[in-house]
């Protein structure tokens, strides 16, 4: 049997050029990121050293004040602050046997490259939304039963005088179905004004984008320029041949820094419990003294510097991921909580800055 020449023979590796594939991914990556039109894309970090980006922003001078006739208008100093953003490395790979490449349906190698591209885009969007959930200052929380399309204009009121301009609502498919019955304008009638690929229509002045990344009624309304994507390194695609099992591994990676450029351009809508919070499972039992309840927390492990706080109310307290929670110090299974029958105890895990990271609620069981 003749042996295939390593110099003149054609191997799979000869047909796959990682650099060409990397360029292909970079060329199409921004199109794959649905939120890209709402983000500032910056490539100036390419080739620069360091794994942390320091980004400047201007502080708000504050709301205008009422001025009496003949008095001076208050003068505010325009100041600038900085935020540090950690550069993330993300990647995904596929491994294809020779049989899969040569006998598989369609173009397995091309499909693998396309899947890597989509995977990177998905991760970029996920991290952008995670950052948005943590820093957003405009949060509209509503009880689950009262939540519906009519909640959108109420949430938009958080923009105040900045309500004008392009706005994009990210919601799930179920809420989209509800919007179709309320103040709905189909995409064909707003085509000239569409800013984001995939917009399905407009409701209450918002272009609507259906996304699987928002769930449980935790939606976002964003304006262009709310986000930023700083590219640290272009997509790197590498391949390697495994001669033992005759397969080819293709791996793609990218270095980038996701960033919320202007949190005031983002409104987070919370239906009931914020899905951005980890869940704390609570069990209540009668306390030592009359009227006291003892609550035991489980299902969540406190991280470094984290602690529990609690609050008592007629209903579970609405808690949003990243918001400051000012409650009373709580120790699981020990703290005697005074709470009458029918009251609810909400327990929140907070970080070193007092920001909520996990929560749970349970009805009191007073002694």
C-alpha positions, 0 to 999 in steps of 0.5 A, a space after each residue: 500500500 502506498 504511503 501518502 507523502 507528507 510533502 505532496 499529500 493533502 491532509 485535512 490540516 492543509 485544507 483548514 487555515 486558522 488565520 482565515 477562519 479567525 478573520 472570518 469570525 471577527 468579521 461576523 462576530 459583531 453581527 452575531 451580537 444582538 446587543 452590539 447596536 446598543 454598545 460602543 465597540 472599541 478596538 483601541 485595546 488591541 496590542 496593549 499590555 495589562 489585564 485590567 482596563 481603566 475607563 474614564 466617565 463624567 459624573 453627573 452635575 445634578 438636577 437643575 435648581 430653582 433660581 430667584 430673580 436677580 440671584 446667581 445660577 449655581 455653578 457645578 464643577 464638572 468632574 471625571 471618575 474612572 472605573 476598572 474593568 477586568 479583561 475576560 478570556 472566553 473560548 470554545 472548541 470542537 473536535 471532529 473525527 475524519 469520518 465526521 468531516 468526510 462523511 458527515 451531513 453538510 459541512 461539519 467543519 464549517 458548522 463547527 466554526 460557525 458554532 464557535 462564533 455563536 458561542 463567543 457572541 453568546 458569552 459577550 452578551 451574557 457578560 454585558 447583561 450580567 454587568 447591567 444587572 449589577 450596576 443599573 440604577 433605574 429599577 422598576 419592581 412590580 408584583 408578579 400578579 400586577 405585571 403586564 404590558 401596562 408595566 412598560 410605560 410605568 417603567 419608562 417613567 424612570 428615564 424622566 426627561 430623558 425618555 425621548 429617543 430610541 429605546 429597545 425592550 429585551 423580553 422573552 417570547 411569552 411577554 412578546 405574545 402579550 405585547 401583540 395585543 397591546 399598542 403593537 406596531 409591526 416591524 414592517 412599519 418601523 423598518 426605517 427606525 430599527 436600530 437592532 437586528 432582530 427587532 420584531 416590532 414596537 410597543 409603548 415607544 420601545 423597539 422589541 427584541 425577543 431574547 432567551 437571555 432574559 427570563 422570569 420577567 426580568 427584562 431590560 429597556 436600553 438606549 444606544 450607548 448604554 453598553 461598551 465592548 472593548 476588544 483586547 485581542 482579536 479572535 484567535 483560532 488554533 487547530 491541532 491534529 490528534 494522530 492517534 484517534 485521527 481527529 482535528 481539534 479546533 479552538 477559538 478564543 477572544 479577549 475582551 472587556 464588557 462594560 456598562 458605559 452609561 447605567 442611566 440609559 438602562 432600566 431593569 424591570 423586575 417581576 416578583 423575585 429578581 432572577 439575578 439573585 441566587 436563591 436562599 432556602 428558608 425554614 421557619 420554626 417557633 422561637 424561644 420567646 412568645 412571638 419570636 420565630 427562628 429561621 434557618 437558611 440553606 441552599 446558599 453558601 456565603 462567600 468571602 466577606 458576605 453576611 446575612 440580613 433580614 427584614 420583616 413585612 406583610 409580604 416578602 420584600 422586593 430585592 434586586 440583585 446589586 441593590 443596597 439592602 439595609 436590614 438587621 444582622 441575621 445568623 441562621 438558626 440562632 437569631 430570634 426574630 419578632 414577627 407576628 403570625 402572617 408576617 414574612 421574613 426576608 433574608 438577604 445575603 449581602 456583599 462587603 458593600 451591602 449589595 444583595 447577592 442572594 435572597 429568600 423569604 418565608 412566613 413566620 411561625 411565632 412561638 
